[in-house]
Amino acid sequence: MLTEDRELEEETSPFDPTSEDQPLLYVQLLADDFTPLAGIAVEVSGDGIPEPRTVETDEEGALFLDDCGPGIYSLSCDGKRATIHTLTQHDLETDNAAYRVILAAESVT
């Protein structure tokens, strides 16, 4: 079981810019009831892209970006947000599954 305190391997492994194993975002967005959020517009932002961009999920609720830098990204849609980390092609060869993420309402402080 993953917790917020546990670091994933891809979060601690150093990125080698000379490697052909480039970073990518591959995420399946799910609703609270674990159904895929298909065909929704999601804003993606992070240090690895020059400015936020909007990407639409496919019929399985998946979002794929392969022209981003390594690092942590924020996804947001309709007042809900999630934080994700890039994968590499090597990660997908090991396990061809997307991160599965439930968008959560932003907390009001």
C-alpha positions as CSV (number, residue, x, y, z in Angstrom):
1,M,0.0,0.0,0.0
2,L,1.4,3.4,-1.0
3,T,1.3,6.3,1.4
4,E,2.2,9.9,1.0
5,D,5.4,9.4,3.0
6,R,6.7,6.6,0.8
7,E,8.9,7.7,-2.1
8,L,8.5,5.9,-5.4
9,E,11.6,4.6,-7.1
10,E,11.2,7.1,-10.0
11,E,11.1,10.0,-7.5
12,T,14.6,9.2,-6.1
13,S,16.4,7.9,-9.1
14,P,18.6,10.5,-10.8
15,F,17.6,11.5,-14.4
16,D,20.4,11.2,-17.0
17,P,19.8,13.7,-19.7
18,T,22.2,11.9,-22.1
19,S,20.0,8.7,-21.8
20,E,17.6,7.8,-24.5
21,D,15.2,6.9,-21.7
22,Q,13.4,10.2,-21.7
23,P,10.7,11.3,-19.2
24,L,7.0,11.1,-19.9
25,L,3.7,11.5,-18.1
26,Y,1.3,8.6,-18.3
27,V,-1.7,8.8,-15.9
28,Q,-5.2,7.3,-15.7
29,L,-7.5,9.7,-14.0
30,L,-10.3,8.2,-11.9
31,A,-13.4,9.5,-10.2
32,D,-14.1,8.9,-6.5
33,D,-15.9,5.6,-7.5
34,F,-12.8,4.5,-9.5
35,T,-14.4,5.0,-12.9
36,P,-12.2,6.5,-15.6
37,L,-12.6,10.2,-16.3
38,A,-12.8,9.9,-20.1
39,G,-12.8,13.0,-22.4
40,I,-12.1,15.6,-19.8
41,A,-9.8,18.6,-20.2
42,V,-7.0,18.6,-17.7
43,E,-4.5,21.4,-17.0
44,V,-1.0,20.1,-16.7
45,S,1.7,22.3,-15.1
46,G,5.2,21.8,-13.8
47,D,8.8,22.9,-14.2
48,G,9.4,20.6,-17.1
49,I,7.1,22.4,-19.5
50,P,7.4,26.1,-20.3
51,E,3.8,27.0,-19.5
52,P,0.7,25.1,-18.4
53,R,-1.2,23.2,-21.1
54,T,-4.6,21.6,-21.4
55,V,-4.7,17.9,-22.4
56,E,-7.8,15.8,-22.9
57,T,-8.0,12.3,-21.5
58,D,-8.8,9.4,-23.8
59,E,-11.7,6.9,-23.5
60,E,-9.9,5.1,-20.6
61,G,-9.3,8.3,-18.7
62,A,-5.6,8.3,-19.7
63,L,-3.4,11.3,-20.3
64,F,0.0,10.9,-22.1
65,L,2.7,13.6,-22.6
66,D,6.1,12.6,-23.9
67,D,7.5,16.1,-24.5
68,C,8.1,17.1,-20.9
69,G,11.1,17.3,-18.6
70,P,11.6,15.1,-15.6
71,G,10.0,16.1,-12.3
72,I,6.7,16.6,-10.5
73,Y,3.6,17.9,-12.2
74,S,0.2,19.2,-11.1
75,L,-3.0,18.1,-12.8
76,S,-6.2,20.2,-12.3
77,C,-9.7,20.0,-13.5
78,D,-13.0,21.5,-12.2
79,G,-11.5,22.6,-8.9
80,K,-9.8,19.2,-8.3
81,R,-6.1,18.5,-8.3
82,A,-3.5,15.8,-8.2
83,T,0.3,15.7,-8.1
84,I,2.2,13.2,-10.2
85,H,5.8,12.4,-11.1
86,T,7.2,11.5,-14.6
87,L,7.9,8.0,-15.7
88,T,10.4,6.8,-18.3
89,Q,10.1,4.5,-21.2
90,H,12.0,1.9,-19.1
91,D,9.3,2.1,-16.5
92,L,6.7,1.3,-19.1
93,E,8.7,-1.6,-20.4
94,T,8.8,-3.0,-16.9
95,D,5.1,-2.3,-16.2
96,N,3.0,-0.8,-19.0
97,A,0.4,0.6,-16.6
98,A,-0.3,4.3,-16.1
99,Y,-0.3,5.9,-12.7
100,R,-3.8,5.7,-11.4
101,V,-4.8,8.9,-9.8
102,I,-8.1,10.2,-8.2
103,L,-8.5,13.9,-8.6
104,A,-9.3,15.4,-5.2
105,A,-11.0,18.6,-4.3
106,E,-8.6,21.3,-3.3
107,S,-8.6,22.0,0.4
108,V,-9.7,25.5,1.4
109,T,-7.5,27.1,4.0
